[in-house]
Amino acid sequence: MDVCISQDIDLLLILSNDLPLKETQK
C-alpha cells in the first residue's frame, strides 16, 4: 500500500512540477 501511495504522490509531484522542471532544464 505504502509503495503504491508513494508512487502516486511521486507521479502527482512530477506532473505538478513538469513545467517548472522543463523551464529549469532550458
MMTF fields as JSON, N, C-alpha, C and O atoms, coordinates in Angstrom:
{
  "mmtfVersion": "1.0.0",
  "mmtfProducer": "UNKNOWN",
  "numBonds": 103,
  "numAtoms": 104,
  "numGroups": 26,
  "numChains": 1,
  "numModels": 1,
  "chainsPerModel": [1],
  "groupsPerChain": [26],
  "chainIdList": ["A"],
  "bondAtomList": [4, 2, 8, 6, 12, 10, 16, 14, 20, 18, 24, 22, 28, 26, 32, 30, 36, 34, 40, 38, 44, 42, 48, 46, 52, 50, 56, 54, 60, 58, 64, 62, 68, 66, 72, 70, 76, 74, 80, 78, 84, 82, 88, 86, 92, 90, 96, 94, 100, 98],
  "bondOrderList": [1, 1, 1, 1, 1, 1, 1, 1, 1, 1, 1, 1, 1, 1, 1, 1, 1, 1, 1, 1, 1, 1, 1, 1, 1],
  "groupList": [{"groupName": "MET", "atomNameList": ["N", "CA", "C", "O"], "elementList": ["N", "C", "C", "O"], "formalChargeList": [0, 0, 0, 0], "bondAtomList": [1, 0, 2, 1, 3, 2], "bondOrderList": [1, 1, 2], "singleLetterCode": "M", "chemCompType": "L-PEPTIDE LINKING"}, {"groupName": "ASP", "atomNameList": ["N", "CA", "C", "O"], "elementList": ["N", "C", "C", "O"], "formalChargeList": [0, 0, 0, 0], "bondAtomList": [1, 0, 2, 1, 3, 2], "bondOrderList": [1, 1, 2], "singleLetterCode": "D", "chemCompType": "L-PEPTIDE LINKING"}, {"groupName": "VAL", "atomNameList": ["N", "CA", "C", "O"], "elementList": ["N", "C", "C", "O"], "formalChargeList": [0, 0, 0, 0], "bondAtomList": [1, 0, 2, 1, 3, 2], "bondOrderList": [1, 1, 2], "singleLetterCode": "V", "chemCompType": "L-PEPTIDE LINKING"}, {"groupName": "CYS", "atomNameList": ["N", "CA", "C", "O"], "elementList": ["N", "C", "C", "O"], "formalChargeList": [0, 0, 0, 0], "bondAtomList": [1, 0, 2, 1, 3, 2], "bondOrderList": [1, 1, 2], "singleLetterCode": "C", "chemCompType": "L-PEPTIDE LINKING"}, {"groupName": "ILE", "atomNameList": ["N", "CA", "C", "O"], "elementList": ["N", "C", "C", "O"], "formalChargeList": [0, 0, 0, 0], "bondAtomList": [1, 0, 2, 1, 3, 2], "bondOrderList": [1, 1, 2], "singleLetterCode": "I", "chemCompType": "L-PEPTIDE LINKING"}, {"groupName": "SER", "atomNameList": ["N", "CA", "C", "O"], "elementList": ["N", "C", "C", "O"], "formalChargeList": [0, 0, 0, 0], "bondAtomList": [1, 0, 2, 1, 3, 2], "bondOrderList": [1, 1, 2], "singleLetterCode": "S", "chemCompType": "L-PEPTIDE LINKING"}, {"groupName": "GLN", "atomNameList": ["N", "CA", "C", "O"], "elementList": ["N", "C", "C", "O"], "formalChargeList": [0, 0, 0, 0], "bondAtomList": [1, 0, 2, 1, 3, 2], "bondOrderList": [1, 1, 2], "singleLetterCode": "Q", "chemCompType": "L-PEPTIDE LINKING"}, {"groupName": "LEU", "atomNameList": ["N", "CA", "C", "O"], "elementList": ["N", "C", "C", "O"], "formalChargeList": [0, 0, 0, 0], "bondAtomList": [1, 0, 2, 1, 3, 2], "bondOrderList": [1, 1, 2], "singleLetterCode": "L", "chemCompType": "L-PEPTIDE LINKING"}, {"groupName": "ASN", "atomNameList": ["N", "CA", "C", "O"], "elementList": ["N", "C", "C", "O"], "formalChargeList": [0, 0, 0, 0], "bondAtomList": [1, 0, 2, 1, 3, 2], "bondOrderList": [1, 1, 2], "singleLetterCode": "N", "chemCompType": "L-PEPTIDE LINKING"}, {"groupName": "PRO", "atomNameList": ["N", "CA", "C", "O"], "elementList": ["N", "C", "C", "O"], "formalChargeList": [0, 0, 0, 0], "bondAtomList": [1, 0, 2, 1, 3, 2], "bondOrderList": [1, 1, 2], "singleLetterCode": "P", "chemCompType": "L-PEPTIDE LINKING"}, {"groupName": "LYS", "atomNameList": ["N", "CA", "C", "O"], "elementList": ["N", "C", "C", "O"], "formalChargeList": [0, 0, 0, 0], "bondAtomList": [1, 0, 2, 1, 3, 2], "bondOrderList": [1, 1, 2], "singleLetterCode": "K", "chemCompType": "L-PEPTIDE LINKING"}, {"groupName": "GLU", "atomNameList": ["N", "CA", "C", "O"], "elementList": ["N", "C", "C", "O"], "formalChargeList": [0, 0, 0, 0], "bondAtomList": [1, 0, 2, 1, 3, 2], "bondOrderList": [1, 1, 2], "singleLetterCode": "E", "chemCompType": "L-PEPTIDE LINKING"}, {"groupName": "THR", "atomNameList": ["N", "CA", "C", "O"], "elementList": ["N", "C", "C", "O"], "formalChargeList": [0, 0, 0, 0], "bondAtomList": [1, 0, 2, 1, 3, 2], "bondOrderList": [1, 1, 2], "singleLetterCode": "T", "chemCompType": "L-PEPTIDE LINKING"}],
  "groupTypeList": [0, 1, 2, 3, 4, 5, 6, 1, 4, 1, 7, 7, 7, 4, 7, 5, 8, 1, 7, 9, 7, 10, 11, 12, 6, 10],
  "groupIdList": [1, 2, 3, 4, 5, 6, 7, 8, 9, 10, 11, 12, 13, 14, 15, 16, 17, 18, 19, 20, 21, 22, 23, 24, 25, 26],
  "secStructList": [7, 2, 2, 2, 2, 2, 2, 2, 2, 2, 2, 2, 2, 2, 2, 2, 6, 2, 2, 2, 2, 2, 2, 2, 2, 7],
  "xCoordList": [0.848, 0.0, 0.878, 0.682, 1.84, 2.7, 3.401, 3.511, 3.871, 4.592, 3.675, 4.064, 2.464, 1.513, 1.239, 1.251, 0.993, 0.702, 1.909, 1.762, 3.077, 4.307, 4.434, 4.753, 4.188, 4.29, 3.28, 3.599, 2.065, 1.032, 1.485, 1.361, 2.013, 2.477, 3.612, 3.651, 4.524, 5.653, 5.131, 5.591, 4.176, 3.623, 2.958, 3.145, 2.177, 1.496, 2.527, 2.38, 3.567, 4.612, 5.291, 5.536, 5.588, 6.254, 5.345, 5.798, 4.071, 3.135, 2.992, 2.981, 2.881, 2.702, 3.941, 3.844, 5.11, 6.367, 6.886, 8.01, 6.074, 6.517, 7.008, 8.108, 6.2, 6.584, 7.817, 8.781, 7.818, 8.987, 10.265, 11.32, 10.173, 11.356, 11.841, 13.04, 10.933, 11.317, 11.941, 12.943, 11.354, 11.894, 13.295, 14.185, 13.481, 14.798, 15.836, 16.974, 15.446, 16.388, 16.762, 17.882, 15.835, 16.099, 17.362, 17.753],
  "yCoordList": [-1.21, 0.0, 1.252, 2.164, 1.278, 2.466, 2.742, 3.887, 1.665, 1.845, 2.467, 3.408, 1.941, 2.47, 3.946, 4.776, 4.26, 5.651, 6.526, 7.625, 6.038, 6.81, 7.064, 8.177, 6.052, 6.208, 7.243, 8.08, 7.191, 8.153, 9.565, 10.477, 9.74, 11.072, 11.527, 12.682, 10.623, 10.967, 11.395, 12.388, 10.649, 10.988, 12.356, 13.179, 12.6, 13.892, 15.01, 16.05, 14.787, 15.822, 16.071, 17.217, 15.005, 15.138, 15.897, 16.807, 15.525, 16.209, 17.671, 18.559, 17.916, 19.286, 20.119, 21.309, 19.483, 20.215, 20.034, 20.428, 19.445, 19.185, 20.471, 20.504, 21.517, 22.775, 23.387, 23.699, 23.567, 24.14, 23.364, 23.963, 22.044, 21.229, 21.512, 21.684, 21.559, 21.818, 23.206, 23.387, 24.179, 25.545, 25.57, 26.252, 24.814, 24.789, 24.16, 24.624, 23.11, 22.43, 23.33, 23.256, 24.177, 25.045, 25.853, 26.64],
  "zCoordList": [0.0, 0.0, 0.0, -0.803, 0.908, 1.01, -0.321, -0.76, -0.947, -2.212, -3.261, -3.953, -3.377, -4.366, -4.083, -4.993, -2.821, -2.451, -2.785, -3.321, -2.468, -2.728, -4.23, -4.647, -5.03, -6.484, -6.964, -7.809, -6.431, -6.835, -6.499, -7.317, -5.29, -4.868, -5.779, -6.203, -6.074, -6.952, -8.321, -8.884, -8.849, -10.163, -10.11, -11.007, -9.052, -8.912, -8.834, -9.476, -8.045, -7.889, -9.236, -9.616, -9.94, -11.244, -12.214, -12.909, -12.26, -13.158, -12.759, -13.612, -11.449, -10.957, -11.251, -11.55, -11.164, -11.383, -12.809, -13.121, -13.659, -15.031, -15.702, -16.254, -15.656, -16.305, -15.65, -16.35, -14.34, -13.662, -13.985, -14.197, -14.022, -14.313, -15.737, -15.96, -16.68, -18.074, -18.184, -18.877, -17.504, -17.562, -16.973, -17.481, -15.889, -15.226, -16.157, -16.222, -16.872, -17.773, -18.947, -19.453, -19.379, -20.545, -20.32, -21.181]
}
